[in-house]
Amino acid sequence: MTSPGAQGGGALATRGGAAIKRMKWSLELSLGNSSRNRGDRQSKDGDVMYPVGYSDKPVPDTSVQEADRNLVEKRCWDVALGPLKQIPMNLFIMYMSGNTISIFPIMMVCMMAWRPIQALMSMSATFKLLESSSQQWLQGLVYLIGNLLGSALAIYKCQSMGLLPTHSSDWLAFIEPPQRLEIMGGGMVM
Amino acid sequence: MAWLVVRLAISVSLLYTASAVFEDQVGKFDWRQQFIGKVRFALFDTHSQASKKLLVATDKNVFASLNSRTGDLFWRHVDNTGPEGHIDALLMYGQDAVVVVGNGRLLRSWETTVGGLKWETVLDTGSFQAAALVGVQDHVKYVAVLKKSAISLHDLSSGSQIWVENLPDSDSVQYQTIYSGGDGLVFVFGVVPNSHIVIVEYKIEDGEIMNKKSVEAAWMSSLESSCTVISSGILLCVDQITQSLYTLLLQSAEQTEMRQIHLQTLDLEVASGFQPVLTSAQPNPAQPPLSEFFLQLSPDHHILLQLKDGLIVPLRDFNPSYLAAFATSGERTVAAVMSPKNDTACSINLFSADTGRRHLDTTIIYHMDPNGGKPNRLYVHAFLKKDDSVGYRVMVQTEDLTLTFLQQPGRVVWMREEALADVVTMEMVDLPFTGTQAELEGEFGKKAAIQDGLLPMVLKRLSSQFILLQAWLAHLWKLFYDARKPRSSVKNEVSIDTLSRDEFNLQKMMVMVTASGKLFGIDSKSGTILWKQYLENIQPNSVFKLIVQRTTAHFPHPPQCTLLIKNKDTGIGNLYVFNPIFGKKSQISVPALPRPVLQTLLLPVIDQDYAKVLLLIDDQYKVTAFPSTKNVLQQLQDTASSIFFYLVDTSQGKLSGFRLRKDLSTELIWEVVIPTEVQKIVAVKGKRANEHVHSQGRVMGDRSVLYKYLNPNLLAVITESTDTHQERSFVGIFLIDGVTGRIVHEAVQRKARGPVHFVHSENWVVYVYWNSKFRRNEFSVLELFEGAELYNSTVFSSLDRPHPPQVLQQSYIFPAPISTLEATLTEKGITSRHLLVGLPSGNILSLPKMFLDPRRPEVVSEQSREENLIPYAPEMPIREEWFINYNQTVSRVRGIHTAPSGLESTCLVVAYGLDIYQTRVFPSKQFDVLKDDYDYVLISSVLFGLFFATMISKRLAEVKLLNRAWR
């Protein structure tokens, strides 16, 4: 019982170490089931062992396809409110990471800033997701606001870390030296 | 606890500023040259044949030993400056050199091999007259020192005083010279001018006066210059007016009058207005001198004479001849005579002293430097060759203080430029591009673009690119070629033809002006003298001002420097215009300056040849422009109303400001009088014209900006009180706007006195004074700020500044005296500033300006920590790592010159005094170049390794995937 190859005509093949997506046991009725991998072909002879109509594929739950409006709505609201739900978590992370400029806070801030921006960039995809909902526009707006709030939070964090050029000192390097109007020189009488 | 925090903060801040030279960096970009000054006494060590020592004593109070084979210093002793360390006499006997120092203050004996002091005796007071070695029975045992009113005899081996005797009638008789012929007697000669000579005879053993006589000599005014002792005790004098020689037998009682020998009887005549000079030789102090002597009749006429049986016989006439000297080797004394050969060369010949016969094959040809001065001193080192003939080497000193050591038949063994011991002012000039670079630059010149069309320009461009490629390939080839050679054989020869700007403009031409009027062009990288030019007829107390009118940036126009030389006595100045790279005098016509020049002003206005305009202000406050072409005059008329200058008259304590009128006259617009009864102005400094300030303000802890008060017209005036009593003396500093005369700030440091050293730069002034109350040196820093807002950020006009600046000041204790002070300077002014402090010990301290910051807090706060301010501590630290010249001390450092390089991090520093030291400093470390010890091999091997590892692992991954696919 170590390897399927050695097993030969085993009806029930238990393959502990072969693959991850493997059931404890399986029956195969159809001959040319292509979903099987090579190793399984060797157990062709044992096909007869499977009961008729047995398939090891998980059978899709067809009941979902029956439109449960409420569930769709709920699911869409989940998507729309996702960014808003993130905010308390973000606040906590912000508080924890502090205002010192070092690699971890910077990474946090970058993540915080990048995620809403990414979400805003893929707005159209999200809208497609929400298509089926009746409150599509409201949900879209909530999603947008959530993301905007997220990015505002990131900007606030940047501000409190001093990463935003909002002070006059941040523009100091760009001030040109003033042009002098008078030419002056001289010295001690030689 | 708080103190601990402060200490911690300081040590953390030091981590960033500490920057010393690593051991393997020594000599990599720095060099030092040591000098001695103008030679006053030079003696060759004839003690042994193989000796290479040459002892010199100079006017810079330096006593040194030179290696006569190489010209290098064996050792050098630098005494105090001024009369205190003045070397009055140098005598040598055997291994001992006896020196009289400080107008007869000290008598010292030095061991000549290692330069150690054997003994030192303090002499009695009295001004020094003469010193001589005294010998008894063929042994030199004593040294006699003659003072104005006393004579003392000292033991040569221990320095102990044998006896001291007062001279008779010393208030009326001027005793001047001393003589001893080894017969147990010391003769002292004195003179009563235009009356008689006094000769006093002392017994060596106990100083008893054996004899004293006075001889009529109504013609004599000074003994020293006109008399000498020859033969066995015969005083010989020469007089120009009576055209005669006089002789006197010293030990005869009956001769009471000098015997007169008319020069006419010898067919000789002294040139009119020339003081004739007698030169005799006493080879051994224990024996009487030779009976032969030189008589110099005119600047280029010497004659060798001999006293024989009371008669003077000419042995040989040297006409023309510049210099003559005796030299002794063993028992034989020779005379070397330098006579002109042609316009550019002199020949030196050897003659036997007793016959005047020329030695065969002893000619040395001395080629005179066409840019140098005439020879004025000749020192001869004679030695016996294996075949018992006399060989010799000579050292020639010229007017421009060049020491040349020659050997037969005219080979220059070594050369020293002692004029460099007294550098007055200097500038650093960029080197020109190489020919190819210059061609590329010139290609797009204004004139070329107008002349050529489009196609020729394209072709030109292509051809010049091709030339550049060629040059680059040649450079690579040379690098490759040099790399194969062993390191030592690659010579870094620098010559004027191969000179070109390097990648980062780190190599520059140092143009140095010396007090003797000799100009030097020195390569800053190696210290090689590339050109020299001696300006004749420079008065000793002239004032020099060196101005760079055109840099090398304006190809094909050559760079141009102008030297203003002002004669202090007459006040008349003249201009010397030259090319700083090649040292050649420029052909440009120079304006005549009939009136004394008071000051100069270099305008940023340029003429059509890109030369900056120099204005010269004369004593009638009229202005002369140089160059003064029509174009320049037109520009001057347009800008006249915005050209101001200030003059400081220290004698009247007056500062006055003038404005230029269109007709090049001036009008007085302001005057500030600092009463001279109370205080005198000692120094005035504006800001350096080539200084750039990158940051217009300082960032505070709360991230607001404190804007700097960057007034380009601000002057710092330092005054000292005339009352020098330590309780009442003070040092004052005035900050005056040079355009309006407005006193921006004034501060007084009570109980302080000079000398004040100060630096004025950006928005700060740092000055050092002596605190006479606490007896210590103190630094004080003044910083000026405009406040949180700029009044006008686009233009700066002194005429429109309604708000006075905020002034902050702090003082610190500095634990050492200071010789000079300067600040580093960089290209763009981004790099933090350091102060370069020249210490009397010869070290140069690079002190971060950060320590001199009036905003240093006494109590540390969050904001001050944010600003990186070091907490205030009154004591300024001196750390040995801050000495930029490690053990290469610069004797008597007098000035430090800083110049920016092409690298923002790097500032070139030249310290000059008796020595010259050149180095580079990196105030913020080398942030823009890789370090010297950057591990190229490691980095590139890691990079390549990673690259190959990626390649291999990629391949392996592919193989593995394929295998899996096959499974």
Interface residues (C-beta under 8 A of the other chain):
Chain A: R38 G162 H167 S168 S169 D170 L172 A173 I175 E176 P177 P178 Q179 R180 L181 E182 I183 M184 G185 G186 G187 M188 V189 M190
Chain B: V543 K545 K566 G573 V597 L598 Q599 T600 L601 L602 L603 P604 V605 L615 I617 T639 S642 I643 F644 F645 Y646 L647 V648 D649 T650 A683 V684 G686 H692 V693 H694 S695 Q696 G697 V699 M700 R703 S704 V705 L710 P712 N713 G738 V739 L790 N792 S793 T794 V795 F796 S797 S798 L799 R967
